[in-house]
Amino acid sequence: MQLKLKCAIYTRVSTDNQAEVDFNSCASQEEKIYSFIKSQENMEVFKVYSDPGFTGANTNRPALIKMLQDIKQNKINVVISYKIDRLTRSPKDFYQLIELFEKYNVNFISVTERFDTSTPSGRLLQNIMLTFSQFERELTSERTKDKMLQRAQKGMWNGGIVPFGYKAVDKKLVIDKKRAEIVRDIYDSYIVNKSVVKISSKLLTDNIKDSKGLTLSKSRIYNILRNPVYTGKIKYDGKLLKGNHKPIISEDLFNIAQKIHKKRVKKLHLYKKYSLAGLIKCKECGSYMTPCHTNKKKEMKTKRYYYYRCTSTFKKDWNNCYTRQVNANRVEDYIFKNLKRISRDKYYVDNLIFRLNYGSSDERIGL
């Protein structure tokens, strides 16, 4: 008695193909593949693997991953899909999948195109068809980009996160009167006080939240203060275009806020090379220590002091961390003096290398 080939049925419908769902759904693909298998005397279904709602541009799909695992366990002889692009739309991924199939003696069949990788002509035709599928996908991507550019040029919102102060109605930005007032207060307060920390503290005290119930963090306030959407503009592909939504603030007010921001950035410009930047963590709260400096006047002269400051004091409040900041020169001197001492201690270095190679992974190695 001839042993039958164990067949894996693979189906997929991406989110891009929702319009075709009635005609090309996973259930419809499965039905047509079943009919093909029944017409073959030496085949039987091993398992159905289905990925509804997953793109074919990559292989990060749960059912596909499970099928590949079963292939590696030699449970499958043939993989059958409705079309080649149901398996993948990427030529690179297709070649890799075919290499894997060949490694485990698995054939691939597309029932619509009737391609069979067991023959040279089948492999050639598959590659040609897949190249056209990739070309079609790139054309679709270009059309989408062109459509989004045309929408932006017409002043239309292209979707994404709705800016605080607006709400999305029929794919258009409409002013949320209550939150729009908060946006105006943020700009007015920033121009008067020039302090995002004070604005953040006040909003927290007033229990101001967005439509999702989230508080406005310092970073979100910075984004509000730098987002030209509030002047009735649309930003697309690095260009500012006139939007068809109503502005919340005037362009003059927005420009004043940008000038203040530029002055603050200029003041924060660092004139010292911080050798340990990105390497030091605060022992108290575990936050990274970031380079900063202060200027102090004494006897009509200005002297600059350099520090590593706990980032939690930037993100939240100066009193959020007791450590706050440490003198940069003292920390660097301490570290480099100890590194120099260690480098001259051959016994210590040899012992350190041994412990790194053979010691416990959670063992602490001190200076």
C-alpha positions as CSV (number, residue, x, y, z in Angstrom):
1,M,0.0,0.0,0.0
2,Q,1.4,3.4,-1.0
3,L,2.0,5.9,1.8
4,K,0.1,9.1,1.4
5,L,1.9,12.5,1.5
6,K,0.9,14.5,4.6
7,C,-0.2,17.9,3.4
8,A,-0.2,21.2,5.3
9,I,-2.9,23.6,4.1
10,Y,-1.8,27.3,4.5
11,T,-4.3,30.2,4.1
12,R,-3.9,33.9,4.7
13,V,-5.9,37.1,4.1
14,S,-4.1,40.4,4.9
15,T,-5.8,43.5,6.2
16,D,-5.0,45.1,2.8
17,N,-7.4,42.6,1.2
18,Q,-10.6,43.3,3.2
19,A,-12.4,44.2,0.0
20,E,-11.8,40.7,-1.3
21,V,-12.8,38.9,1.9
22,D,-16.0,37.4,0.5
23,F,-14.2,36.0,-2.5
24,N,-10.8,35.2,-1.1
25,S,-11.3,34.5,2.6
26,C,-9.3,31.9,4.5
27,A,-12.3,29.6,4.5
28,S,-12.7,30.0,0.7
29,Q,-9.0,29.2,0.1
30,E,-9.2,26.2,2.4
31,E,-12.2,24.8,0.6
32,K,-10.5,25.0,-2.8
33,I,-7.3,23.4,-1.5
34,Y,-9.4,20.6,0.0
35,S,-10.9,19.9,-3.4
36,F,-7.4,19.8,-4.9
37,I,-6.2,17.3,-2.3
38,K,-9.2,15.0,-2.8
39,S,-8.4,14.9,-6.5
40,Q,-5.0,13.5,-5.8
41,E,-4.7,9.8,-4.9
42,N,-1.4,10.1,-2.9
43,M,-2.3,13.0,-0.6
44,E,-4.0,13.5,2.7
45,V,-4.5,16.6,5.0
46,F,-2.3,16.8,8.0
47,K,-3.3,20.1,9.4
48,V,-4.7,23.5,8.4
49,Y,-2.7,26.6,9.2
50,S,-4.5,29.9,8.9
51,D,-3.3,33.5,9.4
52,P,-6.3,35.9,8.9
53,G,-5.5,39.6,9.1
54,F,-1.7,39.2,8.7
55,T,0.4,40.8,6.0
56,G,2.4,38.8,3.6
57,A,5.3,41.3,3.6
58,N,7.1,39.4,6.4
59,T,7.0,35.9,8.1
60,N,6.0,37.1,11.6
61,R,2.7,35.1,11.5
62,P,1.7,32.7,14.3
63,A,0.3,29.9,12.0
64,L,3.2,30.1,9.6
65,I,5.7,29.9,12.5
66,K,3.8,26.8,13.8
67,M,3.9,25.2,10.4
68,L,7.6,25.8,10.1
69,Q,8.1,24.1,13.5
70,D,6.1,21.1,12.3
71,I,8.2,20.9,9.1
72,K,11.4,20.8,11.2
73,Q,9.9,17.9,13.1
74,N,9.4,16.1,9.8
75,K,5.6,16.0,10.2
76,I,4.8,17.5,6.7
77,N,5.6,16.4,3.2
78,V,3.8,19.1,1.1
79,V,2.8,22.7,1.8
80,I,-0.2,23.8,-0.3
81,S,-1.6,27.3,-0.6
82,Y,-4.2,28.9,-2.8
83,K,-1.7,31.3,-4.4
84,I,2.0,31.9,-4.0
85,D,1.5,35.4,-2.4
86,R,-0.7,33.8,0.3
87,L,2.5,32.2,1.6
88,T,4.6,35.4,1.2
89,R,4.8,38.5,-0.9
90,S,8.6,39.0,-0.3
91,P,11.0,37.4,-2.8
92,K,13.7,37.3,-0.1
93,D,11.4,35.5,2.4
94,F,10.2,33.1,-0.4
95,Y,13.7,32.0,-1.2
96,Q,14.4,31.4,2.5
97,L,11.2,29.4,2.9
98,I,11.9,27.3,-0.2
99,E,15.5,26.6,1.1
100,L,13.9,25.4,4.4
101,F,11.4,23.2,2.5
102,E,14.1,21.6,0.4
103,K,16.2,21.0,3.5
104,Y,13.4,18.9,5.0
105,N,12.3,17.4,1.7
106,V,9.0,19.3,1.6
107,N,7.4,20.4,-1.7
108,F,5.3,23.5,-2.2
109,I,2.2,23.6,-4.4
110,S,0.1,26.6,-5.4
111,V,-3.3,25.2,-6.6
112,T,-4.3,28.3,-8.6
113,E,-1.1,28.8,-10.5
114,R,-0.4,25.0,-10.4
115,F,3.2,25.5,-9.5
116,D,5.1,22.6,-8.1
117,T,8.6,23.0,-6.6
118,S,9.5,19.4,-7.4
119,T,10.1,20.5,-11.0
120,P,12.6,23.1,-12.3
121,S,10.0,24.9,-14.5
122,G,7.8,25.2,-11.4
123,R,10.5,26.9,-9.4
124,L,11.2,29.3,-12.3
125,L,7.6,30.3,-12.8
126,Q,7.2,30.7,-9.0
127,N,10.1,33.2,-8.9
128,I,8.6,35.1,-11.8
129,M,5.2,35.3,-10.3
130,L,6.6,36.3,-6.9
131,T,8.6,39.1,-8.4
132,F,5.4,40.5,-10.0
133,S,3.6,40.2,-6.6
134,Q,6.4,42.2,-5.0
135,F,6.2,44.8,-7.8
136,E,2.4,45.1,-7.3
137,R,2.9,45.6,-3.5
138,E,5.4,48.4,-4.1
139,L,3.0,50.0,-6.6
140,T,0.3,49.9,-4.0
141,S,2.6,51.4,-1.4
142,E,3.5,54.2,-3.9
143,R,-0.2,54.9,-4.6
144,T,-0.9,55.1,-0.8
145,K,1.9,57.6,-0.3
146,D,0.6,59.7,-3.3
147,K,-2.9,59.6,-1.9
148,M,-1.7,60.7,1.6
149,L,0.3,63.5,0.0
150,Q,-2.7,64.7,-2.0
151,R,-4.8,64.7,1.2
152,A,-2.1,66.7,3.1
153,Q,-1.9,69.2,0.2
154,K,-5.7,69.7,0.5
155,G,-5.2,70.3,4.2
156,M,-6.8,67.0,5.3
157,W,-5.7,65.1,8.4
158,N,-4.0,61.8,7.5
159,G,-4.9,60.0,10.8
160,G,-2.7,58.9,13.7
161,I,-2.8,60.1,17.3
162,V,-5.4,62.9,17.7
163,P,-3.6,66.0,19.0
164,F,-4.8,67.1,22.5
165,G,-7.3,69.8,22.1
166,Y,-8.9,68.2,19.0
167,K,-11.2,65.3,18.4
168,A,-11.6,63.2,15.2
169,V,-15.0,63.5,13.6
170,D,-15.5,61.8,10.2
171,K,-11.7,61.6,9.7
172,K,-11.5,65.4,10.3
173,L,-9.9,67.4,13.2
174,V,-12.6,69.3,15.2
175,I,-11.8,71.5,18.2
176,D,-12.6,70.1,21.6
177,K,-13.6,73.4,23.3
178,K,-12.8,72.3,26.9
179,R,-9.3,70.9,26.1
180,A,-8.6,73.7,23.5
181,E,-8.8,76.1,26.4
182,I,-6.2,74.1,28.3
183,V,-3.9,74.2,25.2
184,R,-4.2,78.0,25.2
185,D,-3.4,78.2,28.9
186,I,-0.3,76.0,28.4
187,Y,1.0,78.4,25.8
188,D,0.2,81.5,27.9
189,S,1.8,80.0,31.0
190,Y,4.9,78.9,29.0
191,I,5.4,82.4,27.6
192,V,5.0,84.1,31.0
193,N,6.8,81.5,33.3
194,K,9.0,79.7,30.7
195,S,8.7,76.6,32.8
196,V,7.2,73.3,31.7
197,V,7.7,71.9,35.2
198,K,5.3,74.5,36.7
199,I,2.7,73.8,33.9
200,S,3.0,70.1,34.5
201,S,2.5,70.4,38.3
202,K,-0.5,72.7,37.8
203,L,-2.2,70.3,35.3
204,L,-1.5,67.4,37.7
205,T,-3.0,69.4,40.6
206,D,-6.1,70.3,38.5
207,N,-6.4,66.6,37.5
208,I,-6.3,67.4,33.8
209,K,-6.4,64.3,31.6
210,D,-6.8,63.5,27.9
211,S,-9.7,61.6,26.3
212,K,-8.1,58.3,27.3
213,G,-7.8,59.3,31.0
214,L,-4.0,59.8,30.8
215,T,-2.3,62.8,32.5
216,L,-0.2,65.3,30.5
217,S,3.4,64.5,31.1
218,K,6.3,66.9,30.6
219,S,7.1,65.3,27.3
220,R,3.5,65.7,26.1
221,I,3.5,69.3,27.1
222,Y,6.7,69.9,25.1
223,N,5.0,68.2,22.1
224,I,2.0,70.5,22.5
225,L,4.3,73.5,22.6
226,R,6.1,72.5,19.4
227,N,3.2,71.1,17.3
228,P,2.2,73.4,14.4
229,V,-1.2,71.7,14.1
230,Y,-2.5,74.1,16.7
231,T,-2.0,77.0,14.2
232,G,-4.1,75.3,11.7
233,K,-1.2,73.6,9.8
234,I,-0.6,70.1,8.7
235,K,2.9,68.6,8.8
236,Y,3.6,66.0,6.2
237,D,7.0,64.6,4.9
238,G,8.9,67.4,6.7
239,K,6.7,70.2,5.1
240,L,4.2,72.5,6.7
241,L,0.9,72.8,4.7
242,K,-2.2,74.7,5.4
243,G,-4.8,72.5,7.1
244,N,-8.6,72.7,6.7
245,H,-9.1,72.4,10.5
246,K,-9.6,75.5,12.7
247,P,-6.5,76.8,14.7
248,I,-6.5,76.8,18.5
249,I,-3.8,79.5,18.8
250,S,-2.4,82.2,16.6
251,E,0.7,81.8,14.6
252,D,2.4,84.7,16.4
253,L,1.8,83.0,19.8
254,F,3.3,79.8,18.4
255,N,6.4,81.6,17.0
256,I,7.0,83.3,20.4
257,A,7.0,79.9,22.1
258,Q,9.5,78.5,19.6
259,K,11.8,81.4,20.2
260,I,11.7,80.8,23.9
261,H,12.4,77.1,23.3
262,K,15.4,77.8,21.1
263,K,16.9,80.1,23.7
264,R,16.5,77.4,26.4
265,V,18.2,74.8,24.1
266,K,21.1,77.2,23.5
267,K,21.5,77.7,27.2
268,L,21.7,73.9,27.7
269,H,24.6,73.6,25.2
270,L,27.4,71.7,26.8
271,Y,31.0,72.9,26.7
272,K,32.6,69.8,28.2
273,K,33.2,66.3,27.0
274,Y,31.4,64.0,29.4
275,S,33.4,60.7,29.3
276,L,30.8,58.8,31.3
277,A,27.7,60.0,29.6
278,G,25.1,57.2,29.3
279,L,27.1,54.9,31.6
280,I,26.2,56.1,35.2
281,K,23.0,55.2,37.0
282,C,21.5,56.7,40.1
283,K,21.9,54.3,43.1
284,E,18.8,55.7,44.8
285,C,16.2,55.4,42.0
286,G,17.9,53.5,39.2
287,S,17.5,56.3,36.6
288,Y,20.4,57.3,34.3
289,M,22.6,60.3,35.2
290,T,22.7,62.8,32.3
291,P,25.3,65.6,31.7
292,C,24.3,69.1,32.8
293,H,25.9,72.3,34.1
294,T,25.2,75.5,36.0
295,N,26.7,79.0,35.9
296,K,27.4,80.8,39.2
297,K,28.5,84.4,39.5
298,K,31.1,85.4,42.1
299,E,32.8,88.7,42.3
300,M,31.5,89.8,38.8
301,K,32.9,86.6,37.3
302,T,30.9,83.6,36.0
303,K,32.1,80.1,36.7
304,R,30.7,77.0,35.2
305,Y,30.1,73.8,37.2
306,Y,29.6,70.4,35.5
307,Y,27.4,67.6,36.9
308,Y,25.8,64.3,36.2
309,R,22.2,64.8,37.0
310,C,19.5,62.1,37.8
311,T,17.1,62.1,34.8
312,S,14.1,61.6,37.2
313,T,14.6,65.2,38.4
314,F,14.1,66.4,34.8
315,K,11.1,64.1,34.0
316,K,9.2,64.8,37.3
317,D,10.5,67.2,39.9
318,W,13.8,68.4,41.4
319,N,12.8,66.8,44.8
320,N,11.9,63.5,43.2
321,C,15.4,62.0,43.9
322,Y,17.5,62.7,47.0
323,T,20.8,62.2,45.0
324,R,19.8,64.8,42.4
325,Q,23.3,65.4,40.9
326,V,27.0,64.7,41.5
327,N,30.0,66.6,40.5
328,A,31.2,65.4,37.1
329,N,34.9,66.1,37.5
330,R,35.1,64.3,40.9
331,V,33.2,61.2,39.6
332,E,35.4,61.0,36.4
333,D,38.6,61.5,38.4
334,Y,37.6,58.7,40.8
335,I,36.7,56.3,38.0
336,F,39.8,56.9,35.9
337,K,42.2,56.7,38.9
338,N,40.8,53.4,39.9
339,L,40.9,52.1,36.3
340,K,44.5,53.2,36.1
341,R,45.3,51.4,39.4
342,I,43.6,48.2,38.2
343,S,45.4,48.2,34.8
344,R,48.7,48.1,36.7
345,D,47.6,45.2,38.9
346,K,48.4,42.1,36.8
347,Y,47.1,39.7,39.5
348,Y,43.8,41.6,39.8
349,V,43.3,41.7,36.0
350,D,44.0,38.0,35.6
351,N,41.6,37.2,38.4
352,L,39.0,39.5,36.9
353,I,39.3,37.8,33.5
354,F,38.9,34.4,35.2
355,R,35.8,35.5,37.1
356,L,34.3,37.0,34.0
357,N,34.8,33.8,32.0
358,Y,33.9,31.2,34.7
359,G,32.2,33.1,37.5
360,S,28.5,33.2,38.2
361,S,26.5,35.5,35.8
362,D,25.0,37.4,38.8
363,E,28.3,37.8,40.6
364,R,29.2,41.4,41.2
365,I,32.7,42.5,40.3
366,G,33.8,45.6,42.1
367,L,36.8,48.0,41.7
